[in-house]
């Protein structure tokens, strides 16, 4: 218990009235969290948000009942920019944290499920079918037991490996409609389930739905009745605009003084900070100072890849459309993958703003055609197809928005489809 004693000040709130075993688990988790590959330091606050006995499905504890503990932690940013790190980790059968903020808004049953599925994947009990064949989709469709579904489009296919020579089964996740509800359908035999999008937070990524479902099934956990409570969980603070502006100013100041090199334009912190800082400078009546920063970076950043994209995006965000046309135009013209991202959209909108309406069609049309071609490439993963669809719809929506009543006819004449996804399916109710 020496480890627990050493961490007692931090654990005081987390483990009041906890068993000795739970104290040890939490202490081990916090020690793991300090590793440089994880959070890298002690959190400022910890709280046990759930504890229960579970029969874990994988690893050294497979088939054994184990105490499992969910731990919520909070850490102020170590760079003092006003941001926070929040997370929910597990201790007991595992010692792990995903560093995914969305776990904060899921009920404990879902979080346990996600961790169990992750562990089963590590043990090769569950695997992703990245490029499903029609035979996979057929097996998944036949695996539906539930109400009638419409507008079915598959997002994921997983293979569940049978034990002791048992045959593998295929389960799938699809976007679909059930009655008047849009949501996600899990095709899982007698465990099939439709989850309305209304039960999840509005901006929650769909990627947790199938892992949570499968993990709950393996753990024998029922669906949570407290989703509304967890949906309202507080989320960590992001970096403030003021902090990002200060970071940009300090970076430029050090570079001009020769104390540090300018950061590479591919490093996310500085480009993201640059985009966030522009509106703050404008809000404070210092727009000319920010323009001077962009001009300085144009001279000093040319040796870095994507320098013009970073400057163009920052210029677009604050309405410097002439500069955005210049920088984004250079970037889009040489882009090897024009069917990805949103730079062509920003470029077209800026071109319209500066009166180059007819010329603005070209970058969007090029991007649309590239999206179509890339989506048809051999070996495109299912997740990649959805990524291409998202970009395609962004380009298509911008084209229809910018070019008026004849825009849809122009796209049709160019041979462009309305979607890159295969036709949606309907399935009748199956008991």
N, C-alpha and C positions, 0 to 999 in steps of 0.2 A: 504493500500500500504506500510505498515511498513516493511513487509517481503521483498518486492522488494527493498526498500531503503537499507536494511541491506545487501543485496547481490549485490548491484549495481556495485561494482568493477568487480566482476566475470561476470556479465551479460552484460557488456558494449558492447563487441563484438557480443554476441549472439543475442541481441534484438535491434540492431539499427533500427530505424524507425518502431518498432513494436507497435501494439496497446496495450492499458493498459491491456486488457484481456490476451493477449499473454504474456506480462511481468509477470502477476500473475501466469499463468500456468507454465512458465519456472521456476519461483522462487519456486513454490510448488514442482515441480519435483526435483530441486536441494536439497531442504530441505529433501525430501523423500530419495534421493540418499545418504544422510549423515547417514541414519539409520544404526546401526551395522549389521543388517541382509542384507543390500544391499552393496553399495560400502564402506560405513563406514566413508566417509570423503568427503569434497568438491573436485570436480575435479579441475584440473589446468586450463583447457580450455573448453569452451562450445561454440557451434555454432548451430543455428537453420538451418537445412538443407532443411526443407520443411514445408510448412504450407498450409492448405486448409480446406474448409468447407465440412464436411462429415455427412451423415445421419447414425448414429451409430446403429448397429443391435441388441445390447444386453444391459442389465443393466438398470440403472435409466434413461439413455439418449436414450433408444431404440426408433427409429422412429423420432428422433429429429435431426435437423441439428446443428452440433457443430463444433467449430473451433478445429482442430487437428494439433498438432505441433510435428515434429520429431527433436530431439535434439542429436547431436553428442557431446560426451565429451571425454576428455583425462585426464588421471591422471598418474603421475609418480609413480612408485612403492614405497610404504611406507617402504620397507626394503632396499632401495637403492642398488638394484642389477642390475640396468640398464634396467629393464623391464618396461612396461607400461600397463595400463588398458585403453582400448578404448571401447566405446559402443555407441549404438543408442537407445535412449528411446523415449517414447511417452508421451505427456501431452495433457490435454483437456478432451476427453471422458474417458481416462484412465490416470493413473499415474504409469508407469511401465517401467522396463528395463529388458531384458532377459539375459544380460551378455554373449551374443553369438557373437563372433567376425565376423561371416559370415554375420550378418546384415549390416556390414560396406560396403560389396561389392554387396548388393542388391539394386535395385532402390526403391525409396520411396513407390511406389505402392505395391511392395511385402512386405515391412516392415509393412505398414498399414494392409495389408491382414493377415500377420502372427499374429499381435496383435489382430485383430478382431476375428480370428479363436480361438486363445487362450481364449478370453473372452467368446465366444460362448460355448466352452467346459466347462468353469467354470459354465455357466448357464444351462448346460445339454442340449444344443441345438444340439451339435455335440459330438459324442462319438466314441472311437476307438473300432473296433471289433478285439480283440487281437488274438483269435483262430477262424478264419472264417471257416464256414462249406461250403460244396459244394453249398448249397442253396444261401449263400451269394455271392460266386464267380459267380454263374449263374446269379443272379440279377445284379451284377456289369457288367458282360460281355454284357448282354442285354442292358445296359445303354450306350453303345458306339455309338456315332454319329460322324463319321469322316472318314478319309482316311483309307486304308487298313493297317493293322499292322502285323508284324511277330515277332517271338521269344518273345512272351509276358510272363513275369513272374511277379506276383503280389508282391508288397512291403507292401501295406497298404490297409485296408478297413475301411471306416468311415460310420457311420449311421447318417443321417441328420434327426433329429426329426421334424415331421410335427407339425404345430401349429393349434389350434382349431379343433383337432380331425383328421387332415389330416394324411394320411398314410406316414410312414417313407420311406425314399429312401436310397439306398446304393451307395456310390461312391468309387472308387478305384484308387490307383496309382500303375502303373506297369512299369518295365523296358521293353523296346520294341524297335523295329526297324520300321521306316517309310521310305520307299524308301531306300536310301543309308545312312540314318542318324540313329544313335543310340541315345536314349533319354528316356524320361519319358512320359507315356500316362496317362492322367487323364480321367477316365470313369465317365462322369457327364452329361449324356443326351445331350440336345442341347448346353450345355456349354463344351462338351468334347473338349480336346485339347491335341495335341502332342507337347512336348517341347524338342527340340534338345539339347543334352548335350553341344553343341558348344556355346550356348548362355550364359552358366554359367561359372564362374571361374573353372579351371581344378580340383581343390581339394575341391570344395564346396560339402558339405554333401547333400544327396538327401532329407533329412527330411524336408526341407523348401518348397518343390515344391507343395505338396497338400495343406498345410495350406495357403500359399500365394495365390494359385488359388481360394480356397473357400472364403477366406476373401475378395479378390478383387471382387468376384461375389456378395457377400452380401453387399459390400460397393458401388457397381456400378462403380468400377474403371476399366479402360481399361488397357490392357497390356502396359508396359513401352516401349518407343522407344529409351531409353537412356541406355540400359543395358551395352553397351561397356564402357560408361563413368564410371559407378559405379563399373564395374569389376576391374578397375584400381585404386580404392581408396586405399590410404596407410593403411597398417596394423600395429598394435602395435609391438614394439620391444619385443622380448623374452629375457630371461635371457642370458647373455653372458657366454661363456665357462669359461672365466677368473673369472667372478663373482661366478659361480657354484664351481669352484675349490677353490676359497677363502672361500666359505661357508663350503665346506667339511673340509678344513684345520682347520678352526676356530672351527668347531664342534668337531673334533678329539682332538684339543688342549685343549678345555674346559673339555672334558671327561677324558683325561689323567691327568689333573690337579685336577680332582675331583670337579670341579665347576658346572658341569651339567652332567646328565645322557645321554648316547647315545640315539638318537631318535629311536623309534620303527621302525623296518624294513618295516612295512606296511604303514608308513606315506610317502606320495608320494614325498615331497620336498627333503628329504635326499637321498632316492634311485635314484630318477631321477637326482639329482645333482651328485651323485656318477658316474652314467653312462656317464654323460656329461663331468665330470672332467678328466676321464682317458685319452681321446685323447689330452686334453690340457697339461697334465703333460708330455705325450710323445712328443708333439710338442716342449715343452720347454726343452727337454733333461732330464727330471726328472722322467722317467718311474720307476726307482727303488724306488723312494719315494712313488709312487702310489701303487706299489706292497706291500710295507711295510704297507700301510694303509689297504689294503685288508687283509693281514695276521693278523693285529691287530684286525680288525673287526671279523675275523673268530674265534678268541679266546673269544671276549667279547660279541658277538651277538647271541650266540647259544640258548639263552632262548627265542628268538623271532621267531614267525612263519614266514616262507619265507626268513629267513636270507640267506640260501644257494642259493635261486633263485636270490636274489639281488646281491650277490657277483659273482655268475656265469655269470649273464648278463653283469656286469661291466668288468669281466675278458674277456669275449668273444669279447666285443667291442674293446679291444685293443690287441687282438691276443694272450692272455695268455691261450692257448687252453688246456694245461694240467690241470691248475686250473679250467677252465670252465668245463671240463669233470668231474672232481671230485665233484664240487659243484652242477652243474646242474644234474649230474647223481644221486646224493642223493635226490635232489628235485623231479625229474621226476619219480623216482622209487616208491616214496610214495604218489604221486599225486592222489587224489580221482577223479579228473576230467581231465584225460590226453588228452581228445579231445579238450581242450581249450588252447588258448595262443600260444606263439611261442617258449617256452623253449625247446620243443622236437626238433625243427628245429635247434636252436643254439647248442644243445647238439650233434646232429648228424653231423653237419658241423665241430664241434670241434673234434669229434672222428675221422672223416676222415682226418683232418689235422694232427693228431698225429699217423696215421697209423692203426687205428682200424676200417677199412672200413666195414668188414663183420658184426661186432658188432653194427655198426651205423644204420643198418636196423631196429633193434628191437624197439627203442623208437619211430621212425616214424610210423612203422606198428601198434604199440599199440595205438598211437594217432589217426591214421586213423580209426581204428576199433571202437575206443571210440566215435569219432565224428559221425559215422554212427548210433551207438546205441543211443546216446543222442538225435540225431535229430528225432528219431522215438518214443521218450517217449511221453506218453499221456499228452495232454495239452500244447504242445510246442507252444509258441506264434509265429506269423509270423515273427516278428522282430528277435526272437531267432533263427529261422530256417535259416535266412540269416546270422546270426552270426556264426552258426555252419558251414554253407557253406564256409564262408570266411576262417575260421580256416582249414577246410578240404582241400580246394584248396591250402592253404599254405603248409600243410604237403605233399600233393600230388606233388606239384611243386618241393619241396625240394627233395623228393624221386626220381623223374624223373631226376632232375639235378645231383644228387650225384651218382646214381648207373647205369648209362649207358644205352646201347641199349636194354637190357633185362628187364629194370625196369617196363615198362608198362605191360609186360607179367606177371611179378611177382605180380603186383597189381590185374590184372585180375584173376590170379589163386587163389588169396586170397579172391576172391569174392567181391572186392571193386568196387563201381560204379565210374563213371567219375564226377558225381555231386550228391548232396543231394537234389536238388530242383526237384519238379515235372516236367514232360515234358512241354516244352514251347508250347504255343498256337499261332495260327494264326487267324486273324479275317478279313473278307473282308470289303471293304469300305461300310459305312452305312450313308445315308443321314438323 
